[in-house]
């Protein structure tokens, strides 16, 4: 230490060269497969060593690394053998209990419906699993990720366009009419019943609507400026009956009580956002029934059937 303070230079006398050589060989072999000649040149050109080690000496260091728990694999490329560390005792491992904690955190963040934050967390966990080489973490993560089987670059684009309220033309695989082009003013991306949706205003129907992201094949065209031609929204009048036993009834300013009966009440609401209305009515469970229009009644019925099928497959 006195010598180092005096010269501020690391010299042969200031280190355990055996330990130092082992450490830098360890780091060098982690990067990529190396031949014995690669290792000889590496030590020869090292700023502290400047020494051409013999192959026998290098094999001694191999033995030292193996004794501390390193697994060194040898591959042959023609006549040249190459060596690489494939596992070592310093690898970070995530036990099952910690993977479970990461899953809990992920689900909590997902419930906030801030898709940008979930995307960041999603990327972090994927990179963590890949960097650690943790197959267990990657498999478990893929099972609970809200973006599984989705194109992350497409999701990121939809989020970005929604932030700026841009008009986009998407290719959409409609469950009723197949592949079609749809122009929509994107407003947000969010979760509902475990599925990811793009929300916006449809030019085709002049209504606030939603599209399941898994059915969006690609973005065909983008208006990078905010829309100058706002769509004139069309409204729909919906009538639904609610049981008097429903304790969760929450009327909005658009709701009108049309008729009160001994056990039920008829409510009518006029809206351009059928998605939110459907979610509200479904929230009443068995205490509510859509009466008209028939198209919306069938849509709610179809959603309930899909939910039922989902539970049957559990």
Buried (B, 14 or more C-beta within 10 A) or exposed (E): EEEEEEEEEEEEEEEEEEEBBBEBBBEBBEEEBBEBEBBBEBBEEBEBBEEEBEEEBBEBBBEBBEEEEBEBEEEEEEEEEBBBBEEBEEEEEBEEEEBEEBBEEBEEBBEEEEBEEBBEBBEEBBEBBEEBEBEBBBEBBEEBBBBEEBBEEBBBBBBBBBEEBBBBBBBBBEEEEEEEEBBBBBBBBBBBEEBBBBBBBBBEBBBBBBBBBBBBEEBEEBBEEEBEEEBEBEBBEBBBBBBEEBEEBEEEEBBEEEEEEEEBBBBBBEBBBBBBBBBBBBEBEEBBBBBEEEEBBEBBEEBEEEEEEEEEEE
